[in-house]
């Protein structure tokens, strides 16, 4: 027991010594860095446990909430990217050795979601006008006390330093648009605010309206004048008013004019004000205040009407349209309730005559009484029918006007009805003009009239008698309406049934009067006598109508056109001549001539004309010549009438023959159809004659003579114009055979070398192709009637025994260029050959065999395969070929023939 007490005392003393030397335990403090007790999500904050005086000691810390106690427990704890879950109360204590401090006081940390900014306007109108001032402000709810910087949209507001608000002074339309903002701290950016739209528009123009909407009112009435600003609703406006150039003291949106007087008349306008902003002045609305006086009108507007007609009496107040009027009438019988603006009198009687007046009332005010309009109701008048001219008997073809006259009805709009009914063509009129009266117009005429619904009585009937004059007829003797200059015609005016009367006559040619006064006159016509002839007769004061027109056409002396078919002929063939007059008619006779060369004259004719057998005055316009063998020329003319009138001779036309057995012949040197330009070509006439000429018929239909003759030879220096048909004419009237000459116009192209004259059946012929500088020796293509017949290396086309099937057009081609086409004629062999010719043929045959054997030998020596082939081709009738001269069976018809020199 004693020992125990002693131990306890010792322990107490030891504790006293120790405790007396120890410090009192310290209470920690929790601090926040930065020192914002309220932060936003996403920010960073450091929580620190501070033990005052405990510096230098090795402390261990414990935190509340427990989630901060991540080993090793630390003096401070940094929260990065804070969330709302990090909000709450924080406290701590410290431990050194084995001793804990007490717990610190709690510090509360609030973590908020960042507030979304709001854009506001001051003043709060989202619609302002040009020149207004507005402040745009960015407000962050709950962000008071924080150091914010701001960012704006549109970007033009971000002028550094970026501010919470932005003032727009004197706004323009370019300041209109959507505005939004966001806030920024050192470590945090809010989201963008919602967009607020600001509209900046041109200053509005007020509109002045009237209630009621009448711009013309009457003294004593009430009207409200209102100033409306479109789109300015909700704003605090003050107003200014003007009437004319004078200001009105009223400042409200509307003011009321009670018991208006004429002094209130004028143009009203207004302007609106909002703060320092003024609208434009409104357009002027005119208000007229007057003391009205009605007018009484009649419909129809006649002040004089007839019994049974209908009339409407109307009270019109000028400018009072659209208003609710009450009317009062005088006489009082019209005032049947409700009193109306108009009163219709149906089937008026004389008792409806009198003076009418009215007045009107709108609201409580009466107008003045109108002036009196007088209405007279009469018994219907009886019309009268008159004639102008006043003759009751006229002649067919004259003009008369029938008029319906109503005494005292002048100025009214009448509708008329006529007897006979044929005059009632709508709209029916007071008069009817009968132009060129006929017998059917002769009868009695009467009329009546209506004006609204009432008819007058019928007029008395006025008779009209129509007498028919005879219509003359113009005749011609002879009866041809187409005649030729130099012929004679008699023009006669005949009046059927007018025999025995003393007529004088008037004549017209077109619109020109002719001084002739007799019934007929004789004209030897010229072209000036062409025209339309008419006549009329006069007997005392009566003129017949003009006769129908008869047209007389005077033509120049005609020259018939002769055609020849065929132009190229085979010996012994028939030739048909046709003679055509330009304006054919009955009664023509035809004369047929042979053109005989006349070398003594050198003019357009150059021939004399010999009448063909039975060629005088034929009734037919055609003539056939049988057995023609040689080239020849022909002419025709026509005649008619008694004495007979003759046309000019036609142009001569030729029929060409290639027969070289005539008494005259033509040779060509060089002997080929085709020639180059600038070639020298000689055409020689042969035969027992001393005088010759060479003639040419060109492609364009002109006949010409060679002017460069040396004896019987014509020398030409070729050009394109020398293409044509050539022949000789002797001084004794003989024609040679005809030949074709073609001039190649392409200086670089080839020509076909072919015979000028026909080739005899059975004879041989060679065709070749030549350039201007040389004969082509190889690689030539030959064509017969456009069909390729030889395309090998040879330069010539050889036909050993010509037949009729070889006749036709030939051309050659070399290096892609073609020659012109030429016609090769084939004539039959002469069956009456003499033994001499037979012997010549035999010698030629033997010679030909020897030549062929030699050729075969040479071919075998040169190992050259050669052969001769006969050309067989289709029989082709000669026809025209473009730019290839005049071909042998062409028929040319030409309107005129000009003589030129070759």
Order of alpha helices (4+ residues) and beta strands (2+ residues): alpha-beta-beta-beta-beta-beta-beta-beta-beta-beta-beta-beta-beta-beta-beta-beta-beta-beta-beta-beta-beta-beta-beta-beta-beta-beta-beta-beta-beta-beta-beta-beta-beta-beta-beta-beta-beta-beta-beta-beta-beta-beta-beta-beta-beta-beta-beta-beta-beta-beta-beta-beta-beta-beta-beta-beta-beta-beta-beta-beta-beta-beta-beta-beta-beta-beta-beta-beta-beta-beta-beta-beta-beta-beta-beta-beta-beta-beta-alpha-beta
